């Protein structure tokens, strides 16, 4: 039922219902004070009821009193909730008396108002079927009409304070507020508000599920059993549920052993299959009026015996009751009832199937008992009902195993069986460290007997330690793990892995010296023994003894099975106190892998087999007494929560690559990888060196890695990239569509361009390069999982095969150049051209000087790049260069229009440009200075054309007689080349032209620069 607890009580409408004219402020103040007093009193009363409900108390009666209601709880305390009588109004309308509270109950199945049964039937049923009485918007009680299937209003008005009994016996107290709204509080008529069958949680949880089996056995004559036939099982009809039932009671503090539990069918009739002993708290043995802190209780399945004379009738009735369902399982509700007859039940979602006990003579019975037991304490083994025929055991007895050595030890050690034959104890300290063996015999509910020798083996010991708990520094960090050499891996971890595959480890250490020093001398002796023998346990060692060895996980990960699995993926150790290095150091290793054996089916399975990120876990290590493993020197508690690993494979600008961003066709912005392609002499493809665009390589360490690009980082194999490859091309060694490459296999390094495994076909590039200079994009879908397990969320990127030429900055350093005074000529050198590659390097267009020596363009560019491979664009000559049949005409080849010009002024009148290349024969030496000069006759202005000359550079050299220079001239001076521009003859002062120079590469990409030349 829905509950609403009052957070504020507004009782104005309850306390005065009329208005009037007041003759003095005092009268008004008195009313307000009285009102406030009652509001406070009622608020305190409601708070008191809430507190008592929280303490597990329940209501036993609710009655109407003058001006309100009285609520009495099971401990005899009572609480009044009252309205207020209005005083007579002064010179106005009399105040109305506060109304008595309405108490709604159920009498003989009908709703009753203040003790008077109405004609309206109540509708009991399951929680999903119940329809409680409720209040209409205009303040009348409404009940559920089963015929119409809807609520209908009664003529009974709701008082300002009212209490209504619900179909499950609880009470709802309702209070009208000043604004006409209502608040309510629900009070159980029993301490128990709800009950639920708690389903088994994991493989080692042996409580009953909601699908139960009811065993029965027919014993037609008395059965003798026991060690010497001293026990008798009388003839009769025996039956029981197969397992104990665990229930969750709400509120958690309720006394579960105060209730009787039965299974009932939908007609409210108790089924023939419900027989439970007194409820026991789930976490321990039953105590008088015990409570279970977590609300979990166990209902032990009780064996019932009916007289032998009634066997045939009982069998027939039982079969007939199941025959009603045509052999189908009963659907039942578990009901809890108290001494007053109040009941609470579950939904009808529990099923019971009838089966005849099928145990045979000496069938195996599994037993669970303590292996290490303290001297002087009595222990009782548990018959495991879930295994073999344990669920069909009626009674059992123990005895000391009759082997003479065992009997002799038992005499010396004081080992005996309890008087009822169901427990064992040792009383003498001589029993320390020595095993005692016990036999068991018993009888099943069908009369078959069993005997099992050496069923239990027990070591008795003294208690030398006091359980304590140490919490060490928590882990709350990125799961940055390192690969482990499988040949050196702990054998326990190796055994869980497939034969191939990597495993990574995160290692945690903590110095326990301060905590160990605080142990007593006796405890230190036990500690040393535990560390030496390695008795440091957790869940994986015994998940029944250490169920909290690892807890945590969320959602579907929060299960015993998965926590047990995670616990298996750890190792731990503690160094001895006398260790030479790091004494008392706790080391815990956390392993992650995509290769856990049996957990490699798919990504979800791989993830489930590893620690979940951003999830709180707690590891507990139990340092157990080696001679009494039920006792621990200490528990070491390590909380841990791993965050996303630090990204290790990142984008970096390489020697031939740069990263930027691009807005893609889906509207999102992605990283963009521009790779500046190379040309191989063997073909005309654009070769793309990708290898240094990712931090996918291990650094040189002088040992294993002696050079660059030799070994991939350990995570590189988990970095997958999927893409479509352009026609006749290859990306990371792949061709075709929807190809997936891995960095560690397919990101290849090659010192020779032709050996690179990524290239784009000339035709594919030329189609986009001409005429719009576009770039061919390749979308790269990235799936990178750290250690093959955790999604890195690395973005996809777009690969752009890029032209060095088109991506370069190309401009003149000045917008305008003027001719030499009185001439039409101006020389531009490399100092005048800003040609910067996308990697920031400088490119030179012309031959130059290095000191006094000529420096050919190819040589000075070769300091940074190979001009032919890296810059396969327009040559600076009058020669055409051919690459696999694709010609690039020389810049100064007159057959191609690499130059264009327009007149300054209107900027539309074209001017013809005529390119030339000067050679050695076109130079002369001035005899009086030794300076080289271009022969003037060769560079005279044309009438209307602009002439441009590629001018070579010359080194300084010794003068010879052939130079015909003056005798005092001993050297021929160096000459700096460049590009000579000669304006037309018809240009006057301030006339000029804007000249555009366009360069083109082998794939069809272009770049250009322009400048203005004016006549001085």
C-alpha angles and dihedrals in degrees: 000000000000114000130200118188118204116253094175131014116216106182102166094119090050097051107047127011104181140055128225146164114272121209097206141021089237092063090049092046092051091054092048091048092049090047093050091047092055093044089054093046092051092046089053090048093052090047090052091052091049091051093050092050089051088053091057097259123137140200120264099180143007119193135174117247133178108301096354148001137291119220118199122194130208092260091060097254117132133201129200123212109192144184121214131252109234116232121235111280117242112238090345145066116325115254114252120243115249110259124243113257116261115236115199116196139162116252119181090340095309131105112255126199115210090340097313113117112229130206091252115103121221116229114223120185143117120326090265093048101044118106111194125206112265142181124260123227091256094051106265131124115258125200133191116259108210092198097054095031091228141092118267129195120247125209089246113110120214115245120228087257117031141160124207126192114226126219091258091054098257122125132234116203113202128196125189116227127217092257093055096258122119137227124200142192125201119219120187118234085214128035086247114083099172141357130204133180105241110223120223113275109213139334097302096049106102102180119120121276122220087267104073136178123221112210122201131183131195115215108185096183138018115286122213114213139156132083093304101013089268094136126072129206105200121226111265149104112293126188142164144158113268095241143013116269122232117208135189112222124197126242096038093224095060119125100246094186091062092074138076114226125210138161113237133189125229090271090062092250119137111248120235091243105066118103119140133168120226112304116259128203109259093231099054151343118318117270129193106284086349124183128206113226095214097041093248119131133176122225105204112219108241126211111234124204126202124190119276091236089065097048098109094044092047092048092048093048092048093050092045092051089056092041088063086070092045090245093308118135117270115253105218142171121226108231129196118199132184132210092271091057095252112147140198123184143179128243116281091261101114119099131200125196122197118231133166114238108259102187115141130207111291093001111170117271119194117221131194120202141154111275094199115042133180121243112254096023124108120229132195120201120224124233104224103230094191096061128071110320097332091118091062098053114124102182139344141192134202131215136174111269106261097229106127093232091052092048091049092051091047091055092049094044098042093240114164144156119249119256092257089052093235103098141041138215141176121211107181126077089223084080093072114126094359127114124233120194127213134196125213133207131177150143132255124226090258092058098256114136133217138196125190122180122208089015094150132033118189135187115205120207145163122255109249100161139058116222111245136163130229120193114202130197111300124238114234106155147102114297094242102168132177128222116258125220102243091212089061098037122124106269092229091060094039091056090060094054133082115253091261131035138078129273126199129203136207110199125207124190133186132178109234095181096111093049094045091051089059093061119105119253091256092048091050090056090053090044092054091049092049093050091047094049095038097236092160106130141180139169096300092058094056117350092189095053094038105030090151094051087111124012130169141070126125135242112344089359093062099091137116091238095055094042088052089050092050089050088056090057092065136075127195140186140171123213116232121257090250097048113138092222126040098347114205092012115157113212123190121182120200114199127202127183144152089221106068105145111258093010103085103089097109143337094277092052093047091050092048090056093059137062112286114237122237089019126122116236132173123208117199120192116197114209096204130200102253090219097044110027092181086074128062132205086215145331115237111209118200116180112199139178123176123211130203110301116253111266106256103173104063138169114263132174108252132202090273102021141069132191124221135141135269135190106237130210092265090063094252127118117238136179112270124212113204111196114191104219130225130216121231119209088224094066143352098252121123106247113211120206103205099157100100097043092090134047088239097127131082115242121247110271100175091243120057095003109047100162144028121280094013104119132026121229114261095255096050094096090063093056104097124182122190122196148146115252120220117243117285089005138106132219119193089338094308132117129190133029131314095018123164123209131183124219095229094053105028108030093089130187120214129175089205116062094220090063094058111114096217121074138143124222119250094235093051090053096041091054091063098031094059120098104344101043090234125166123234107237124209115194111222115203108205125206110175119169120186107240087352089289117073124057108240093200088223109169125247114248140204120240115214117192095213136197117235089214099047092044095050128098109244123180145120119260091230128039095215134035125188128212123248111277112277093007138084094228136102128172122215118197134183087277088068098051125074105202107164121174121224087256091057097255123135122243123200123215099194142042111267144180129268100200104303095340128090113249112201114219094244091056098049092046090047090068086077109013142012101253097208098046100035099036108032093166139116111334120230097237140067091263128100117232118213124208111185091324097316106116125208108196117222118262091241094043106121092210093072129055103235088141129056133167144184130196119263110248110038090028089208106080107096121224122204116240121206117196124209137177119218122216136190091277090061093065133080134187123237105233098214098048108023090233120146116235135183110246105262095219091062097056103044115139118264118232095249110351131089112233123207123190130196102221120199125218124242132207124231112259142174115277118246134194089258089067093066094216130150115282092247091059108092102169141037107231125236118260125212115220132209137125120319117205120198118190121215120276092243093063114109128197113308091014114125150147138235108233123200121199116197123196122196132193130214094266094052100261116139141196129181146185131200137198139174125243119194130183113247 
